[in-house]
């Protein structure tokens, strides 16, 4: 994302500070998610009050609204995950070629790492434990 500098239409209100303000997709996404949650909550409150006004049993309405809220929240989360763009790949030069072999001490699974951001990155995790580096140190 690019940086932007917020301005107003009145010159006397423009701040003398011209440093750009960072804008990120994450901050815009959080605002959108909060707005969606508020709309869903407002809709459920209106529907609850409408059903109670029609004479439906209170306990049934509350249970139905809780289930409806859970289903909508999960649905919006899944659809929101599809709507987010794939992050851009890092610029060339940030990743280094490595030839590291790791082994899981719990189940024996093996992993070969070919690119990393450091010469000796942190060991990956498997079976909730860190994997063991099996590459001899003289080959690093």
C-alpha angles and dihedrals in degrees: 000000000000127000121248135194116224115224136173129223093247114079094209090061095053110110117234089229108097099181111131119250113230114238120196135187089231094060092048090047092052091053091050092048092050090050091051092049091052092050092050092047092049091048092051092049092051092046091048093051091046093052092046090050089054089057102255117156111272097226093051092049093049093049092047092049092049091052091045091051092050092049093048093046092052092044094051091047092052094045091045090054090056092048096055114095122241109261116256116258115256116265115269113272096038093090121059128206111251134168106210128157121203131186129199110233092205104052105007097243113156129212132191116206115202103170129037139158092236133040089243108022126189114284114262119244125242129168087009091295132097113259119243119247108237098176110106111249093234089064093059 
